[in-house]
Amino acid sequence: MEKILAKLSGQSGDLPAPLFRFITETTPTPNVDLLVRDEAKGTLLAWRDDAFGSGWHVPGSIIRHREEVAQRVAACAHDEFGCAVEVADRPVALIEIFDDRGHTLGLCYQTTLRGSPSKRVIGADERPEVGDLRWFPTLPAELYPSHVVYRDLLDALDKGRLGQGVRLFTHNAGSRDSAQSSPGGSIRSDVPLTGPSRPSRASAR
C-alpha cells in the first residue's frame, strides 16, 4: 500500500483493478451523472455492458481524489460524449445506489451538449455496442440495472416535484443486497431528508 501511495503523489488516477475493487467494496464512492435532455429528442443515454449488467445508462464517472467536481464533469463529457457540456449551477438530485459493485453517491446534473458528440449515436433499429449513444423520447425497458432509479427521478422532474436544492433518491440493485434488510433509519426515495422530528425516549417518558 505504501508503494502504491508513493506513486500516486496524493492523486488517485488509474488504480490497479484489485485496489479499486477493494475501495468500492469498503467505502462509498462519489460520482457525477450527466443527464442530457432535449425537448425534441428526449434523453441521451449510453450503452453499457460489464460484469454487473448491461443496458442503457445515464453517463457518469467517479470523482478522483483531490479532483474538483468541475474537472470530473469535463473529463466525463469528453469520455462519454466526445464534446464539451454545460451543466446547471446545482445538481438536480443526489442518487444513492447500492449494488453488486458497492455503494455510490451520484451528483446528477442536468446537462446540455456544446457541439455534436464524436461518439457514435445510433438509431432505434441499430444494435448497440459499448459506448454507443442513443436518444430516447421515454426511458427504455433495457436500462442498466442500477439506473432503474432514473425512472423515478425523471418522473419527479417532469412533474415539478423536485423543487429547490437536491433531492435524495436511493436504489438497491443486485443479488448481494436483495437479501439484506435495510438498516434502521435508511432514507427512501419517497421520504424527504427533513421532516417532523421524533421525540427522544427521554422526552417521550
ZAFIMI-539175 format. One record per residue (C-alpha): x, y, z. Coordinates in Angstrom, 1 decimal. Layout:
REM ZAFIMI-539175
<atom c1="X" c2="Y" c3="Z"/>
...
END
This chain:
REM ZAFIMI-539175
<atom c1="0.0" c2="0.0" c3="0.0"/>
<atom c1="2.8" c2="2.4" c3="0.8"/>
<atom c1="4.4" c2="1.8" c3="-2.6"/>
<atom c1="1.2" c2="2.5" c3="-4.4"/>
<atom c1="0.6" c2="5.7" c3="-2.4"/>
<atom c1="4.0" c2="6.9" c3="-3.2"/>
<atom c1="3.3" c2="6.5" c3="-6.9"/>
<atom c1="0.0" c2="8.4" c3="-6.6"/>
<atom c1="1.6" c2="11.6" c3="-5.2"/>
<atom c1="-1.6" c2="12.5" c3="-3.5"/>
<atom c1="-3.9" c2="12.0" c3="-6.5"/>
<atom c1="-5.6" c2="8.7" c3="-7.3"/>
<atom c1="-5.5" c2="8.4" c3="-11.0"/>
<atom c1="-5.9" c2="4.9" c3="-12.6"/>
<atom c1="-5.7" c2="2.5" c3="-9.7"/>
<atom c1="-4.8" c2="-1.2" c3="-10.0"/>
<atom c1="-8.0" c2="-3.2" c3="-10.5"/>
<atom c1="-7.8" c2="-5.1" c3="-7.2"/>
<atom c1="-7.2" c2="-1.9" c3="-5.2"/>
<atom c1="-10.1" c2="-0.1" c3="-7.0"/>
<atom c1="-12.4" c2="-3.1" c3="-6.2"/>
<atom c1="-11.2" c2="-3.0" c3="-2.6"/>
<atom c1="-12.1" c2="0.7" c3="-2.3"/>
<atom c1="-15.6" c2="0.2" c3="-3.9"/>
<atom c1="-16.2" c2="-2.7" c3="-1.5"/>
<atom c1="-15.3" c2="-0.8" c3="1.6"/>
<atom c1="-16.3" c2="2.8" c3="1.2"/>
<atom c1="-18.9" c2="4.9" c3="-0.7"/>
<atom c1="-17.7" c2="6.3" c3="-4.0"/>
<atom c1="-18.8" c2="9.8" c3="-5.2"/>
<atom c1="-19.5" c2="10.3" c3="-8.9"/>
<atom c1="-21.1" c2="12.8" c3="-11.3"/>
<atom c1="-24.0" c2="11.8" c3="-13.6"/>
<atom c1="-24.7" c2="13.9" c3="-16.7"/>
<atom c1="-28.4" c2="14.0" c3="-17.6"/>
<atom c1="-28.7" c2="15.2" c3="-21.1"/>
<atom c1="-32.2" c2="16.1" c3="-22.2"/>
<atom c1="-33.6" c2="17.7" c3="-25.3"/>
<atom c1="-37.3" c2="18.8" c3="-25.8"/>
<atom c1="-37.4" c2="17.3" c3="-29.3"/>
<atom c1="-35.1" c2="14.3" c3="-28.9"/>
<atom c1="-35.6" c2="13.2" c3="-25.3"/>
<atom c1="-32.9" c2="11.8" c3="-23.0"/>
<atom c1="-29.4" c2="10.8" c3="-24.3"/>
<atom c1="-28.2" c2="7.5" c3="-22.8"/>
<atom c1="-25.1" c2="5.4" c3="-23.3"/>
<atom c1="-24.9" c2="1.6" c3="-23.7"/>
<atom c1="-23.0" c2="-0.3" c3="-21.0"/>
<atom c1="-22.1" c2="-4.0" c3="-20.8"/>
<atom c1="-19.9" c2="-5.2" c3="-17.9"/>
<atom c1="-19.7" c2="-7.8" c3="-15.1"/>
<atom c1="-22.5" c2="-6.1" c3="-13.3"/>
<atom c1="-25.1" c2="-6.0" c3="-16.1"/>
<atom c1="-25.9" c2="-4.5" c3="-19.4"/>
<atom c1="-28.3" c2="-1.8" c3="-20.6"/>
<atom c1="-28.7" c2="1.9" c3="-21.3"/>
<atom c1="-27.5" c2="4.3" c3="-18.6"/>
<atom c1="-27.0" c2="7.9" c3="-17.7"/>
<atom c1="-23.3" c2="8.7" c3="-18.5"/>
<atom c1="-21.3" c2="9.3" c3="-15.3"/>
<atom c1="-17.9" c2="9.0" c3="-13.8"/>
<atom c1="-16.3" c2="8.5" c3="-10.4"/>
<atom c1="-14.7" c2="11.6" c3="-8.9"/>
<atom c1="-11.0" c2="11.1" c3="-8.3"/>
<atom c1="-9.2" c2="12.0" c3="-5.1"/>
<atom c1="-8.3" c2="15.7" c3="-4.9"/>
<atom c1="-10.2" c2="16.4" c3="-8.2"/>
<atom c1="-12.8" c2="19.2" c3="-8.4"/>
<atom c1="-16.3" c2="18.3" c3="-9.5"/>
<atom c1="-16.0" c2="20.6" c3="-12.5"/>
<atom c1="-12.9" c2="18.7" c3="-13.6"/>
<atom c1="-14.7" c2="15.4" c3="-13.4"/>
<atom c1="-17.7" c2="16.7" c3="-15.3"/>
<atom c1="-15.4" c2="17.9" c3="-18.1"/>
<atom c1="-13.5" c2="14.6" c3="-18.2"/>
<atom c1="-16.7" c2="12.6" c3="-18.1"/>
<atom c1="-18.2" c2="14.6" c3="-21.0"/>
<atom c1="-15.0" c2="14.0" c3="-23.1"/>
<atom c1="-15.0" c2="10.3" c3="-22.4"/>
<atom c1="-18.7" c2="9.7" c3="-22.8"/>
<atom c1="-19.8" c2="12.2" c3="-25.4"/>
<atom c1="-16.6" c2="13.4" c3="-27.1"/>
<atom c1="-17.7" c2="17.0" c3="-26.7"/>
<atom c1="-17.9" c2="19.7" c3="-24.0"/>
<atom c1="-21.1" c2="20.3" c3="-22.0"/>
<atom c1="-22.8" c2="23.0" c3="-20.0"/>
<atom c1="-24.2" c2="21.9" c3="-16.6"/>
<atom c1="-26.7" c2="23.6" c3="-14.3"/>
<atom c1="-25.3" c2="25.5" c3="-11.3"/>
<atom c1="-26.5" c2="22.8" c3="-8.9"/>
<atom c1="-27.3" c2="19.1" c3="-9.1"/>
<atom c1="-30.9" c2="18.3" c3="-9.7"/>
<atom c1="-30.7" c2="15.2" c3="-7.4"/>
<atom c1="-28.4" c2="13.1" c3="-5.3"/>
<atom c1="-28.5" c2="9.5" c3="-6.5"/>
<atom c1="-27.6" c2="6.8" c3="-3.9"/>
<atom c1="-27.1" c2="3.3" c3="-5.3"/>
<atom c1="-26.4" c2="0.1" c3="-3.6"/>
<atom c1="-25.5" c2="-2.7" c3="-6.0"/>
<atom c1="-23.0" c2="-5.6" c3="-6.5"/>
<atom c1="-20.3" c2="-3.0" c3="-7.3"/>
<atom c1="-20.7" c2="-1.3" c3="-4.0"/>
<atom c1="-22.2" c2="2.0" c3="-2.7"/>
<atom c1="-22.2" c2="5.1" c3="-4.9"/>
<atom c1="-23.4" c2="8.6" c3="-4.3"/>
<atom c1="-24.0" c2="10.4" c3="-7.6"/>
<atom c1="-24.4" c2="14.2" c3="-8.1"/>
<atom c1="-26.9" c2="14.3" c3="-11.1"/>
<atom c1="-26.5" c2="17.4" c3="-13.2"/>
<atom c1="-28.9" c2="18.5" c3="-15.9"/>
<atom c1="-26.6" c2="18.9" c3="-18.9"/>
<atom c1="-26.6" c2="20.5" c3="-22.4"/>
<atom c1="-24.2" c2="19.4" c3="-25.1"/>
<atom c1="-21.9" c2="22.0" c3="-26.6"/>
<atom c1="-21.5" c2="20.8" c3="-30.1"/>
<atom c1="-22.1" c2="17.4" c3="-31.6"/>
<atom c1="-20.9" c2="14.1" c3="-30.0"/>
<atom c1="-18.0" c2="12.4" c3="-31.6"/>
<atom c1="-19.1" c2="9.2" c3="-30.1"/>
<atom c1="-21.5" c2="7.0" c3="-32.3"/>
<atom c1="-25.1" c2="8.0" c3="-32.0"/>
<atom c1="-27.3" c2="5.1" c3="-33.1"/>
<atom c1="-31.0" c2="4.9" c3="-34.2"/>
<atom c1="-33.8" c2="2.7" c3="-32.9"/>
<atom c1="-33.1" c2="0.0" c3="-35.4"/>
<atom c1="-29.4" c2="-0.4" c3="-34.7"/>
<atom c1="-27.8" c2="-2.9" c3="-32.3"/>
<atom c1="-25.8" c2="-1.0" c3="-29.6"/>
<atom c1="-22.2" c2="-1.6" c3="-28.8"/>
<atom c1="-20.4" c2="-0.5" c3="-25.6"/>
<atom c1="-20.2" c2="3.3" c3="-25.5"/>
<atom c1="-22.8" c2="4.0" c3="-28.2"/>
<atom c1="-25.3" c2="6.8" c3="-27.6"/>
<atom c1="-29.0" c2="7.0" c3="-28.4"/>
<atom c1="-31.8" c2="9.5" c3="-27.8"/>
<atom c1="-34.9" c2="8.2" c3="-26.1"/>
<atom c1="-38.3" c2="10.0" c3="-26.1"/>
<atom c1="-39.1" c2="7.9" c3="-23.0"/>
<atom c1="-36.7" c2="5.7" c3="-21.0"/>
<atom c1="-36.3" c2="2.2" c3="-22.5"/>
<atom c1="-37.1" c2="-1.1" c3="-20.9"/>
<atom c1="-33.4" c2="-2.1" c3="-21.2"/>
<atom c1="-32.0" c2="0.1" c3="-18.5"/>
<atom c1="-28.7" c2="-0.7" c3="-16.8"/>
<atom c1="-29.8" c2="-2.5" c3="-13.5"/>
<atom c1="-28.6" c2="0.2" c3="-11.1"/>
<atom c1="-30.1" c2="3.0" c3="-13.2"/>
<atom c1="-33.7" c2="2.0" c3="-13.0"/>
<atom c1="-33.9" c2="4.6" c3="-10.3"/>
<atom c1="-33.8" c2="7.2" c3="-13.1"/>
<atom c1="-37.4" c2="6.4" c3="-13.9"/>
<atom c1="-38.4" c2="7.9" c3="-10.5"/>
<atom c1="-36.1" c2="10.9" c3="-10.9"/>
<atom c1="-37.4" c2="11.8" c3="-14.4"/>
<atom c1="-41.0" c2="11.4" c3="-13.3"/>
<atom c1="-40.4" c2="13.7" c3="-10.3"/>
<atom c1="-38.5" c2="16.2" c3="-12.5"/>
<atom c1="-41.2" c2="16.3" c3="-15.2"/>
<atom c1="-44.0" c2="16.8" c3="-12.6"/>
<atom c1="-42.1" c2="19.6" c3="-10.9"/>
<atom c1="-41.7" c2="17.8" c3="-7.6"/>
<atom c1="-38.0" c2="18.3" c3="-7.0"/>
<atom c1="-38.3" c2="22.0" c3="-6.0"/>
<atom c1="-35.2" c2="23.8" c3="-4.9"/>
<atom c1="-31.9" c2="22.1" c3="-3.9"/>
<atom c1="-31.1" c2="18.5" c3="-4.2"/>
<atom c1="-33.4" c2="15.5" c3="-3.5"/>
<atom c1="-32.1" c2="12.1" c3="-2.5"/>
<atom c1="-33.0" c2="9.0" c3="-4.5"/>
<atom c1="-31.9" c2="5.7" c3="-3.1"/>
<atom c1="-31.8" c2="2.5" c3="-5.2"/>
<atom c1="-30.8" c2="-1.1" c3="-4.3"/>
<atom c1="-29.8" c2="-3.3" c3="-7.2"/>
<atom c1="-28.0" c2="-6.7" c3="-7.4"/>
<atom c1="-28.3" c2="-10.0" c3="-5.7"/>
<atom c1="-25.9" c2="-9.3" c3="-2.9"/>
<atom c1="-28.2" c2="-6.6" c3="-1.4"/>
<atom c1="-31.6" c2="-8.0" c3="-2.2"/>
<atom c1="-31.4" c2="-10.5" c3="0.7"/>
<atom c1="-30.3" c2="-7.9" c3="3.2"/>
<atom c1="-32.8" c2="-5.8" c3="5.2"/>
<atom c1="-32.3" c2="-2.1" c3="5.1"/>
<atom c1="-30.6" c2="-0.6" c3="8.2"/>
<atom c1="-32.8" c2="1.3" c3="10.6"/>
<atom c1="-33.3" c2="4.9" c3="9.7"/>
<atom c1="-32.4" c2="4.4" c3="6.0"/>
<atom c1="-33.8" c2="7.0" c3="3.5"/>
<atom c1="-36.1" c2="6.0" c3="0.7"/>
<atom c1="-36.8" c2="8.0" c3="-2.4"/>
<atom c1="-40.3" c2="9.0" c3="-1.2"/>
<atom c1="-39.1" c2="10.3" c3="2.2"/>
<atom c1="-37.7" c2="13.8" c3="2.5"/>
<atom c1="-34.4" c2="14.3" c3="4.2"/>
<atom c1="-36.0" c2="16.8" c3="6.7"/>
<atom c1="-39.4" c2="16.3" c3="8.4"/>
<atom c1="-41.1" c2="16.2" c3="11.7"/>
<atom c1="-38.6" c2="15.3" c3="14.4"/>
<atom c1="-39.4" c2="12.3" c3="16.6"/>
<atom c1="-39.4" c2="12.7" c3="20.3"/>
<atom c1="-36.4" c2="11.1" c3="22.1"/>
<atom c1="-37.0" c2="8.3" c3="24.5"/>
<atom c1="-36.2" c2="10.7" c3="27.4"/>
<atom c1="-38.8" c2="13.3" c3="26.3"/>
<atom c1="-41.4" c2="10.6" c3="25.5"/>
<atom c1="-41.4" c2="9.3" c3="29.0"/>
END
